[in-house]
Amino acid sequence: MQLNRSTDYAIQMLVYLAKARKTVSSSKLAAAIGVSHRYLLQISAKLRAAGFIRVAHGSAGGMILLKPSEEICLYEVIIG
């Protein structure tokens, strides 16, 4: 089985957010996983549409998991 690059980064994003357990800015998250801010926003839009994360805009904004990490199935991320 092969994963594409965006799926790999999506998994890295979810792992980072799970460890953080709080809202993380998109710029900090992009730097942490080594992608451009623009690419991170494309991936986060897919994760948001699939119901994995919530995105808040503004000075106190960022990304956070919508459900506990224990309830996220890797298979759902891959097919999502």
Biopython code that builds the backbone (N, CA, C, O; Angstrom):
import numpy as np
from Bio.PDB.StructureBuilder import StructureBuilder

atoms = [
    (1, "MET", "N", (0.841, -1.176, 0.000)),
    (1, "MET", "CA", (0.000, 0.000, 0.000)),
    (1, "MET", "C", (0.886, 1.239, 0.000)),
    (1, "MET", "O", (1.899, 1.291, 0.697)),
    (2, "GLN", "N", (0.497, 2.228, -0.783)),
    (2, "GLN", "CA", (1.228, 3.488, -0.808)),
    (2, "GLN", "C", (0.290, 4.622, -0.421)),
    (2, "GLN", "O", (-0.863, 4.670, -0.849)),
    (3, "LEU", "N", (0.800, 5.517, 0.383)),
    (3, "LEU", "CA", (0.058, 6.714, 0.739)),
    (3, "LEU", "C", (0.594, 7.862, -0.091)),
    (3, "LEU", "O", (1.785, 7.911, -0.400)),
    (4, "ASN", "N", (-0.277, 8.778, -0.450)),
    (4, "ASN", "CA", (0.235, 9.939, -1.164)),
    (4, "ASN", "C", (0.740, 10.974, -0.151)),
    (4, "ASN", "O", (0.534, 10.841, 1.056)),
    (5, "ARG", "N", (1.385, 11.972, -0.660)),
    (5, "ARG", "CA", (2.018, 12.975, 0.194)),
    (5, "ARG", "C", (1.007, 13.719, 1.064)),
    (5, "ARG", "O", (1.266, 13.954, 2.244)),
    (6, "SER", "N", (-0.134, 14.089, 0.502)),
    (6, "SER", "CA", (-1.109, 14.840, 1.297)),
    (6, "SER", "C", (-1.693, 13.989, 2.422)),
    (6, "SER", "O", (-1.978, 14.508, 3.501)),
    (7, "THR", "N", (-1.873, 12.692, 2.186)),
    (7, "THR", "CA", (-2.360, 11.807, 3.249)),
    (7, "THR", "C", (-1.324, 11.697, 4.356)),
    (7, "THR", "O", (-1.669, 11.712, 5.538)),
    (8, "ASP", "N", (-0.069, 11.587, 3.984)),
    (8, "ASP", "CA", (1.010, 11.529, 4.967)),
    (8, "ASP", "C", (1.020, 12.791, 5.824)),
    (8, "ASP", "O", (1.117, 12.705, 7.048)),
    (9, "TYR", "N", (0.922, 13.956, 5.197)),
    (9, "TYR", "CA", (0.904, 15.211, 5.951)),
    (9, "TYR", "C", (-0.356, 15.337, 6.797)),
    (9, "TYR", "O", (-0.303, 15.880, 7.900)),
    (10, "ALA", "N", (-1.482, 14.848, 6.302)),
    (10, "ALA", "CA", (-2.725, 14.882, 7.080)),
    (10, "ALA", "C", (-2.566, 14.071, 8.359)),
    (10, "ALA", "O", (-3.003, 14.498, 9.428)),
    (11, "ILE", "N", (-1.947, 12.908, 8.253)),
    (11, "ILE", "CA", (-1.714, 12.072, 9.429)),
    (11, "ILE", "C", (-0.766, 12.780, 10.395)),
    (11, "ILE", "O", (-0.989, 12.769, 11.606)),
    (12, "GLN", "N", (0.285, 13.393, 9.864)),
    (12, "GLN", "CA", (1.217, 14.139, 10.717)),
    (12, "GLN", "C", (0.509, 15.287, 11.431)),
    (12, "GLN", "O", (0.774, 15.551, 12.604)),
    (13, "MET", "N", (-0.392, 15.970, 10.721)),
    (13, "MET", "CA", (-1.157, 17.063, 11.333)),
    (13, "MET", "C", (-1.999, 16.552, 12.492)),
    (13, "MET", "O", (-2.007, 17.144, 13.572)),
    (14, "LEU", "N", (-2.703, 15.456, 12.266)),
    (14, "LEU", "CA", (-3.570, 14.905, 13.307)),
    (14, "LEU", "C", (-2.765, 14.444, 14.519)),
    (14, "LEU", "O", (-3.190, 14.643, 15.656)),
    (15, "VAL", "N", (-1.615, 13.834, 14.285)),
    (15, "VAL", "CA", (-0.762, 13.399, 15.395)),
    (15, "VAL", "C", (-0.278, 14.610, 16.189)),
    (15, "VAL", "O", (-0.294, 14.592, 17.419)),
    (16, "TYR", "N", (0.147, 15.650, 15.496)),
    (16, "TYR", "CA", (0.626, 16.857, 16.176)),
    (16, "TYR", "C", (-0.488, 17.481, 17.012)),
    (16, "TYR", "O", (-0.269, 17.865, 18.161)),
    (17, "LEU", "N", (-1.687, 17.582, 16.430)),
    (17, "LEU", "CA", (-2.820, 18.162, 17.152)),
    (17, "LEU", "C", (-3.222, 17.297, 18.340)),
    (17, "LEU", "O", (-3.615, 17.819, 19.383)),
    (18, "ALA", "N", (-3.127, 15.993, 18.190)),
    (18, "ALA", "CA", (-3.459, 15.088, 19.296)),
    (18, "ALA", "C", (-2.489, 15.280, 20.461)),
    (18, "ALA", "O", (-2.898, 15.275, 21.622)),
    (19, "LYS", "N", (-1.220, 15.448, 20.151)),
    (19, "LYS", "CA", (-0.220, 15.654, 21.202)),
    (19, "LYS", "C", (-0.370, 17.025, 21.852)),
    (19, "LYS", "O", (-0.155, 17.172, 23.055)),
    (20, "ALA", "N", (-0.739, 18.025, 21.058)),
    (20, "ALA", "CA", (-0.863, 19.389, 21.570)),
    (20, "ALA", "C", (-2.049, 19.524, 22.522)),
    (20, "ALA", "O", (-1.957, 20.228, 23.528)),
    (21, "ARG", "N", (-3.154, 18.858, 22.214)),
    (21, "ARG", "CA", (-4.380, 18.913, 23.025)),
    (21, "ARG", "C", (-4.920, 20.321, 23.213)),
    (21, "ARG", "O", (-5.595, 20.606, 24.202)),
    (22, "LYS", "N", (-4.626, 21.194, 22.271)),
    (22, "LYS", "CA", (-5.137, 22.567, 22.313)),
    (22, "LYS", "C", (-5.112, 23.129, 20.903)),
    (22, "LYS", "O", (-4.629, 22.475, 19.978)),
    (23, "THR", "N", (-5.621, 24.316, 20.738)),
    (23, "THR", "CA", (-5.618, 24.974, 19.440)),
    (23, "THR", "C", (-4.189, 25.333, 19.055)),
    (23, "THR", "O", (-3.432, 25.882, 19.856)),
    (24, "VAL", "N", (-3.833, 25.012, 17.810)),
    (24, "VAL", "CA", (-2.488, 25.284, 17.293)),
    (24, "VAL", "C", (-2.629, 26.165, 16.060)),
    (24, "VAL", "O", (-3.453, 25.884, 15.190)),
    (25, "SER", "N", (-1.840, 27.223, 15.976)),
    (25, "SER", "CA", (-1.906, 28.109, 14.815)),
    (25, "SER", "C", (-1.449, 27.374, 13.562)),
    (25, "SER", "O", (-0.620, 26.466, 13.621)),
    (26, "SER", "N", (-2.000, 27.781, 12.443)),
    (26, "SER", "CA", (-1.650, 27.117, 11.188)),
    (26, "SER", "C", (-0.184, 27.331, 10.829)),
    (26, "SER", "O", (0.447, 26.441, 10.260)),
    (27, "SER", "N", (0.361, 28.493, 11.151)),
    (27, "SER", "CA", (1.774, 28.732, 10.837)),
    (27, "SER", "C", (2.684, 27.842, 11.685)),
    (27, "SER", "O", (3.688, 27.331, 11.188)),
    (28, "LYS", "N", (2.342, 27.657, 12.946)),
    (28, "LYS", "CA", (3.135, 26.781, 13.813)),
    (28, "LYS", "C", (3.030, 25.332, 13.348)),
    (28, "LYS", "O", (4.023, 24.604, 13.339)),
    (29, "LEU", "N", (1.840, 24.920, 12.966)),
    (29, "LEU", "CA", (1.629, 23.550, 12.500)),
    (29, "LEU", "C", (2.370, 23.297, 11.188)),
    (29, "LEU", "O", (2.970, 22.238, 11.007)),
    (30, "ALA", "N", (2.329, 24.266, 10.275)),
    (30, "ALA", "CA", (3.042, 24.126, 9.000)),
    (30, "ALA", "C", (4.543, 23.971, 9.232)),
    (30, "ALA", "O", (5.191, 23.131, 8.607)),
    (31, "ALA", "N", (5.086, 24.778, 10.127)),
    (31, "ALA", "CA", (6.519, 24.686, 10.432)),
    (31, "ALA", "C", (6.858, 23.353, 11.097)),
    (31, "ALA", "O", (7.911, 22.774, 10.830)),
    (32, "ALA", "N", (5.979, 22.876, 11.950)),
    (32, "ALA", "CA", (6.239, 21.635, 12.688)),
    (32, "ALA", "C", (6.294, 20.414, 11.778)),
    (32, "ALA", "O", (7.092, 19.505, 12.005)),
    (33, "ILE", "N", (5.449, 20.389, 10.750)),
    (33, "ILE", "CA", (5.447, 19.210, 9.875)),
    (33, "ILE", "C", (6.212, 19.444, 8.576)),
    (33, "ILE", "O", (6.355, 18.529, 7.765)),
    (34, "GLY", "N", (6.701, 20.658, 8.379)),
    (34, "GLY", "CA", (7.576, 20.936, 7.243)),
    (34, "GLY", "C", (6.888, 21.122, 5.910)),
    (34, "GLY", "O", (7.379, 20.655, 4.881)),
    (35, "VAL", "N", (5.740, 21.809, 5.921)),
    (35, "VAL", "CA", (5.039, 22.104, 4.669)),
    (35, "VAL", "C", (4.798, 23.603, 4.583)),
    (35, "VAL", "O", (4.886, 24.314, 5.583)),
    (36, "SER", "N", (4.494, 24.072, 3.387)),
    (36, "SER", "CA", (4.171, 25.486, 3.238)),
    (36, "SER", "C", (2.812, 25.766, 3.881)),
    (36, "SER", "O", (1.968, 24.878, 3.998)),
    (37, "HIS", "N", (2.626, 26.989, 4.284)),
    (37, "HIS", "CA", (1.360, 27.394, 4.901)),
    (37, "HIS", "C", (0.201, 27.165, 3.936)),
    (37, "HIS", "O", (-0.873, 26.715, 4.337)),
    (38, "ARG", "N", (0.421, 27.469, 2.693)),
    (38, "ARG", "CA", (-0.620, 27.309, 1.669)),
    (38, "ARG", "C", (-1.035, 25.837, 1.524)),
    (38, "ARG", "O", (-2.224, 25.529, 1.445)),
    (39, "TYR", "N", (-0.059, 24.942, 1.489)),
    (39, "TYR", "CA", (-0.351, 23.513, 1.352)),
    (39, "TYR", "C", (-1.062, 22.991, 2.598)),
    (39, "TYR", "O", (-1.974, 22.170, 2.501)),
    (40, "LEU", "N", (-0.640, 23.473, 3.768)),
    (40, "LEU", "CA", (-1.298, 23.077, 5.008)),
    (40, "LEU", "C", (-2.776, 23.463, 4.984)),
    (40, "LEU", "O", (-3.623, 22.689, 5.430)),
    (41, "LEU", "N", (-3.089, 24.638, 4.473)),
    (41, "LEU", "CA", (-4.482, 25.073, 4.411)),
    (41, "LEU", "C", (-5.302, 24.191, 3.476)),
    (41, "LEU", "O", (-6.477, 23.938, 3.740)),
    (42, "GLN", "N", (-4.702, 23.725, 2.394)),
    (42, "GLN", "CA", (-5.406, 22.808, 1.486)),
    (42, "GLN", "C", (-5.722, 21.488, 2.184)),
    (42, "GLN", "O", (-6.827, 20.959, 2.064)),
    (43, "ILE", "N", (-4.753, 20.971, 2.902)),
    (43, "ILE", "CA", (-4.954, 19.708, 3.612)),
    (43, "ILE", "C", (-5.961, 19.890, 4.744)),
    (43, "ILE", "O", (-6.819, 19.034, 4.961)),
    (44, "SER", "N", (-5.856, 20.999, 5.460)),
    (44, "SER", "CA", (-6.767, 21.225, 6.585)),
    (44, "SER", "C", (-8.211, 21.377, 6.114)),
    (44, "SER", "O", (-9.137, 21.014, 6.840)),
    (45, "ALA", "N", (-8.413, 21.903, 4.921)),
    (45, "ALA", "CA", (-9.774, 22.012, 4.389)),
    (45, "ALA", "C", (-10.391, 20.625, 4.214)),
    (45, "ALA", "O", (-11.576, 20.430, 4.483)),
    (46, "LYS", "N", (-9.589, 19.671, 3.765)),
    (46, "LYS", "CA", (-10.081, 18.291, 3.606)),
    (46, "LYS", "C", (-10.353, 17.648, 4.961)),
    (46, "LYS", "O", (-11.356, 16.955, 5.130)),
    (47, "LEU", "N", (-9.468, 17.873, 5.921)),
    (47, "LEU", "CA", (-9.670, 17.319, 7.259)),
    (47, "LEU", "C", (-10.896, 17.928, 7.929)),
    (47, "LEU", "O", (-11.630, 17.239, 8.638)),
    (48, "ARG", "N", (-11.114, 19.211, 7.704)),
    (48, "ARG", "CA", (-12.290, 19.879, 8.271)),
    (48, "ARG", "C", (-13.563, 19.339, 7.649)),
    (48, "ARG", "O", (-14.533, 19.064, 8.355)),
    (49, "ALA", "N", (-13.566, 19.186, 6.330)),
    (49, "ALA", "CA", (-14.745, 18.663, 5.631)),
    (49, "ALA", "C", (-15.069, 17.233, 6.066)),
    (49, "ALA", "O", (-16.232, 16.830, 6.079)),
    (50, "ALA", "N", (-14.038, 16.473, 6.418)),
    (50, "ALA", "CA", (-14.236, 15.088, 6.862)),
    (50, "ALA", "C", (-14.598, 14.996, 8.343)),
    (50, "ALA", "O", (-14.869, 13.908, 8.851)),
    (51, "GLY", "N", (-14.602, 16.138, 9.037)),
    (51, "GLY", "CA", (-15.008, 16.156, 10.438)),
    (51, "GLY", "C", (-13.928, 15.816, 11.445)),
    (51, "GLY", "O", (-14.235, 15.462, 12.584)),
    (52, "PHE", "N", (-12.663, 15.917, 11.045)),
    (52, "PHE", "CA", (-11.571, 15.600, 11.961)),
    (52, "PHE", "C", (-11.113, 16.798, 12.788)),
    (52, "PHE", "O", (-10.736, 16.647, 13.950)),
    (53, "ILE", "N", (-11.146, 17.991, 12.188)),
    (53, "ILE", "CA", (-10.638, 19.174, 12.886)),
    (53, "ILE", "C", (-11.634, 20.325, 12.790)),
    (53, "ILE", "O", (-12.539, 20.339, 11.955)),
    (54, "ARG", "N", (-11.423, 21.287, 13.682)),
    (54, "ARG", "CA", (-12.156, 22.552, 13.617)),
    (54, "ARG", "C", (-11.119, 23.632, 13.361)),
    (54, "ARG", "O", (-10.031, 23.612, 13.936)),
    (55, "VAL", "N", (-11.459, 24.566, 12.503)),
    (55, "VAL", "CA", (-10.563, 25.667, 12.173)),
    (55, "VAL", "C", (-11.220, 26.958, 12.633)),
    (55, "VAL", "O", (-12.354, 27.254, 12.258)),
    (56, "ALA", "N", (-10.503, 27.723, 13.446)),
    (56, "ALA", "CA", (-10.984, 29.016, 13.909)),
    (56, "ALA", "C", (-10.085, 30.094, 13.317)),
    (56, "ALA", "O", (-8.863, 29.952, 13.298)),
    (57, "HIS", "N", (-10.690, 31.155, 12.841)),
    (57, "HIS", "CA", (-9.934, 32.238, 12.213)),
    (57, "HIS", "C", (-9.733, 33.386, 13.201)),
    (57, "HIS", "O", (-10.427, 33.474, 14.213)),
    (58, "GLY", "N", (-8.798, 34.241, 12.904)),
    (58, "GLY", "CA", (-8.544, 35.408, 13.731)),
    (58, "GLY", "C", (-7.304, 35.251, 14.591)),
    (58, "GLY", "O", (-6.576, 34.265, 14.485)),
    (59, "SER", "N", (-7.075, 36.243, 15.448)),
    (59, "SER", "CA", (-5.847, 36.268, 16.244)),
    (59, "SER", "C", (-5.758, 35.106, 17.234)),
    (59, "SER", "O", (-4.657, 34.656, 17.551)),
    (60, "ALA", "N", (-6.876, 34.622, 17.719)),
    (60, "ALA", "CA", (-6.869, 33.486, 18.651)),
    (60, "ALA", "C", (-7.220, 32.186, 17.931)),
    (60, "ALA", "O", (-7.556, 31.187, 18.567)),
    (61, "GLY", "N", (-7.141, 32.209, 16.614)),
    (61, "GLY", "CA", (-7.550, 31.057, 15.823)),
    (61, "GLY", "C", (-6.498, 29.979, 15.731)),
    (61, "GLY", "O", (-5.415, 30.070, 16.308)),
    (62, "GLY", "N", (-6.855, 28.963, 14.990)),
    (62, "GLY", "CA", (-5.970, 27.837, 14.784)),
    (62, "GLY", "C", (-6.770, 26.589, 14.502)),
    (62, "GLY", "O", (-7.930, 26.661, 14.094)),
    (63, "MET", "N", (-6.152, 25.450, 14.718)),
    (63, "MET", "CA", (-6.790, 24.163, 14.447)),
    (63, "MET", "C", (-6.769, 23.308, 15.698)),
    (63, "MET", "O", (-5.831, 23.353, 16.495)),
    (64, "ILE", "N", (-7.834, 22.523, 15.850)),
    (64, "ILE", "CA", (-7.946, 21.628, 16.994)),
    (64, "ILE", "C", (-8.733, 20.397, 16.570)),
    (64, "ILE", "O", (-9.589, 20.477, 15.689)),
    (65, "LEU", "N", (-8.447, 19.269, 17.190)),
    (65, "LEU", "CA", (-9.192, 18.053, 16.886)),
    (65, "LEU", "C", (-10.633, 18.200, 17.360)),
    (65, "LEU", "O", (-10.893, 18.812, 18.396)),
    (66, "LEU", "N", (-11.566, 17.638, 16.598)),
    (66, "LEU", "CA", (-12.972, 17.680, 16.981)),
    (66, "LEU", "C", (-13.365, 16.552, 17.923)),
    (66, "LEU", "O", (-14.346, 16.671, 18.658)),
    (67, "LYS", "N", (-12.617, 15.468, 17.908)),
    (67, "LYS", "CA", (-12.921, 14.354, 18.805)),
    (67, "LYS", "C", (-11.622, 13.824, 19.387)),
    (67, "LYS", "O", (-10.547, 14.098, 18.854)),
    (68, "PRO", "N", (-11.706, 13.076, 20.464)),
    (68, "PRO", "CA", (-10.482, 12.534, 21.066)),
    (68, "PRO", "C", (-9.692, 11.693, 20.067)),
    (68, "PRO", "O", (-10.265, 11.012, 19.217)),
    (69, "SER", "N", (-8.388, 11.753, 20.184)),
    (69, "SER", "CA", (-7.535, 11.031, 19.234)),
    (69, "SER", "C", (-7.801, 9.528, 19.250)),
    (69, "SER", "O", (-7.606, 8.855, 18.238)),
    (70, "GLU", "N", (-8.242, 9.000, 20.384)),
    (70, "GLU", "CA", (-8.535, 7.566, 20.482)),
    (70, "GLU", "C", (-9.691, 7.155, 19.573)),
    (70, "GLU", "O", (-9.822, 5.983, 19.222)),
    (71, "GLU", "N", (-10.521, 8.113, 19.197)),
    (71, "GLU", "CA", (-11.687, 7.822, 18.366)),
    (71, "GLU", "C", (-11.431, 8.032, 16.870)),
    (71, "GLU", "O", (-12.321, 7.800, 16.052)),
    (72, "ILE", "N", (-10.239, 8.462, 16.517)),
    (72, "ILE", "CA", (-9.913, 8.690, 15.111)),
    (72, "ILE", "C", (-9.311, 7.419, 14.532)),
    (72, "ILE", "O", (-8.325, 6.887, 15.041)),
    (73, "CYS", "N", (-9.920, 6.953, 13.471)),
    (73, "CYS", "CA", (-9.476, 5.729, 12.807)),
    (73, "CYS", "C", (-8.576, 6.102, 11.626)),
    (73, "CYS", "O", (-8.967, 6.883, 10.759)),
    (74, "LEU", "N", (-7.390, 5.545, 11.604)),
    (74, "LEU", "CA", (-6.437, 5.834, 10.534)),
    (74, "LEU", "C", (-7.020, 5.501, 9.165)),
    (74, "LEU", "O", (-6.768, 6.209, 8.190)),
    (75, "TYR", "N", (-7.780, 4.447, 9.094)),
    (75, "TYR", "CA", (-8.424, 4.053, 7.834)),
    (75, "TYR", "C", (-9.323, 5.176, 7.307)),
    (75, "TYR", "O", (-9.339, 5.444, 6.106)),
    (76, "GLU", "N", (-10.067, 5.830, 8.199)),
    (76, "GLU", "CA", (-10.945, 6.932, 7.791)),
    (76, "GLU", "C", (-10.143, 8.104, 7.236)),
    (76, "GLU", "O", (-10.580, 8.773, 6.300)),
    (77, "VAL", "N", (-8.978, 8.350, 7.810)),
    (77, "VAL", "CA", (-8.116, 9.431, 7.318)),
    (77, "VAL", "C", (-7.620, 9.091, 5.919)),
    (77, "VAL", "O", (-7.609, 9.948, 5.035)),
    (78, "ILE", "N", (-7.216, 7.856, 5.721)),
    (78, "ILE", "CA", (-6.657, 7.446, 4.433)),
    (78, "ILE", "C", (-7.701, 7.478, 3.327)),
    (78, "ILE", "O", (-7.411, 7.935, 2.222)),
    (79, "ILE", "N", (-8.907, 7.002, 3.604)),
    (79, "ILE", "CA", (-9.929, 6.986, 2.551)),
    (79, "ILE", "C", (-10.645, 8.315, 2.422)),
    (79, "ILE", "O", (-11.277, 8.589, 1.402)),
    (80, "GLY", "N", (-10.547, 9.159, 3.476)),
    (80, "GLY", "CA", (-11.250, 10.430, 3.511)),
    (80, "GLY", "C", (-10.769, 11.371, 2.489)),
    (80, "GLY", "O", (-11.271, 12.491, 2.397)),
]
sb = StructureBuilder()
sb.init_structure("model")
sb.init_model(0)
sb.init_chain("A")
sb.init_seg("    ")
for serial, (resi, resn, name, xyz) in enumerate(atoms, 1):
    if name == "N":
        sb.init_residue(resn, " ", resi, " ")
    sb.init_atom(name, np.array(xyz, "f"), 0.0, 1.0, " ", f" {name:<3s}", serial, name[0])
structure = sb.get_structure()
